[in-house]
Amino acid sequence: MPDRIFRGREAKGFNWEHIIERHAPEGSVAQQRLRENPDYIVAIFENMTENQIKGCVRRGWKNREKVDTQEDVITEVIRIKYRGFDPETGYTLEMWQNQSTGIVETAYPIASKFILK
């Protein structure tokens, strides 16, 4: 039987620049955060290339569930927070989609079945 779970609207795109800069090990913002706080590693895609990160995020997006809605009262921008699982890497991801644009603005790992005990 096909999967008939409504997962929210489709992504019109992904802000790869933001995701890579902040959540890839080689990203400049991620490197700065790691220097300031070594525990920040939780939000980093460890040992993955840019293409592997993109695949992980896309697979997580296909397996997502809505968990929260956030409205910025100043800008009136509504963002939807999703959680998704990538079965290939074992990562559970948090992903934020801008409701107006349909763009997934950020995505990052919050857990991995391979490191949890």
ZABAMAR-324246 format. One record per residue (C-alpha): x, y, z; residue in one letter. Coordinates in nm, 2 decimals. Example, Ala and Ser with C-alpha at 12.3 -4.5 7.8 and 13.67 -1.06 7.14 Angstrom:
ZABAMAR-324246
      u      v      w residuo
   1.23  -0.45   0.78       A
   1.37  -0.11   0.71       S
This chain:
ZABAMAR-324246
      u      v      w residuo
   0.00   0.00   0.00       M
   0.15   0.34  -0.09       P
   0.25   0.59   0.17       D
  -0.05   0.83   0.21       R
   0.08   1.04   0.50       I
   0.04   1.41   0.43       F
   0.39   1.56   0.49       R
   0.32   1.92   0.41       G
   0.40   2.11   0.10       R
   0.68   2.02  -0.13       E
   1.01   2.21  -0.11       A
   1.06   2.46  -0.40       K
   1.43   2.44  -0.32       G
   1.69   2.42  -0.06       F
   1.92   2.69   0.07       N
   2.24   2.48   0.02       W
   2.47   2.77   0.08       E
   2.32   2.83   0.43       H
   2.31   2.46   0.51       I
   2.67   2.39   0.40       I
   2.82   2.70   0.56       E
   2.66   2.63   0.90       R
   2.64   2.25   0.92       H
   2.91   2.10   0.70       A
   3.25   2.04   0.87       P
   3.43   2.26   0.61       E
   3.17   2.54   0.63       G
   3.32   2.86   0.76       S
   3.04   2.93   1.01       V
   3.05   2.57   1.14       A
   3.43   2.59   1.18       Q
   3.41   2.91   1.38       Q
   3.13   2.76   1.60       R
   3.33   2.45   1.66       L
   3.63   2.65   1.77       R
   3.41   2.84   2.01       E
   3.22   2.54   2.13       N
   3.35   2.19   2.05       P
   3.01   2.04   2.16       D
   2.85   2.21   1.85       Y
   2.94   1.89   1.66       I
   2.58   1.77   1.73       V
   2.46   2.00   1.44       A
   2.73   1.90   1.20       I
   2.71   1.65   0.92       F
   3.03   1.45   1.02       E
   3.25   1.29   0.76       N
   3.02   1.38   0.47       M
   3.09   1.56   0.14       T
   2.87   1.84   0.01       E
   2.69   1.59  -0.23       N
   2.64   1.34   0.05       Q
   2.49   1.61   0.27       I
   2.25   1.71  -0.01       K
   2.15   1.35  -0.05       G
   2.09   1.31   0.32       C
   1.88   1.62   0.34       V
   1.67   1.52   0.04       R
   1.61   1.17   0.18       R
   1.52   1.32   0.52       G
   1.28   1.56   0.35       W
   1.10   1.27   0.19       K
   1.06   1.11   0.53       N
   0.95   1.42   0.73       R
   0.68   1.50   0.98       E
   0.57   1.85   1.09       K
   0.67   1.92   1.45       V
   0.63   2.30   1.50       D
   0.53   2.63   1.34       T
   0.72   2.95   1.41       Q
   0.59   3.30   1.33       E
   0.82   3.60   1.33       D
   0.59   3.88   1.46       V
   0.81   4.15   1.32       I
   0.86   4.02   0.96       T
   0.54   3.81   0.96       E
   0.74   3.52   0.82       V
   0.60   3.18   0.90       I
   0.84   2.88   0.92       R
   0.75   2.52   0.96       I
   0.98   2.29   1.15       K
   1.00   1.93   1.02       Y
   1.18   1.63   1.15       R
   1.29   1.37   0.90       G
   1.49   1.05   0.90       F
   1.75   0.95   0.64       D
   1.77   0.57   0.64       P
   2.10   0.56   0.45       E
   2.30   0.76   0.70       T
   2.09   0.70   1.01       G
   2.06   1.08   1.08       Y
   1.75   1.24   1.22       T
   1.73   1.59   1.08       L
   1.55   1.91   1.17       E
   1.45   2.12   0.87       M
   1.29   2.46   0.85       W
   1.08   2.56   0.55       Q
   0.97   2.92   0.48       N
   0.60   2.90   0.43       Q
   0.58   3.19   0.19       S
   0.87   3.09  -0.04       T
   0.86   2.71   0.00       G
   1.24   2.71   0.04       I
   1.39   2.48   0.30       V
   1.61   2.74   0.46       E
   1.82   2.52   0.69       T
   1.86   2.15   0.78       A
   2.09   1.99   1.03       Y
   2.13   1.66   1.21       P
   2.00   1.63   1.56       I
   2.07   1.26   1.62       A
   2.21   0.95   1.46       S
   2.11   0.60   1.53       K
   2.47   0.50   1.48       F
   2.59   0.71   1.78       I
   2.30   0.67   2.02       L
   2.32   0.39   2.27       K
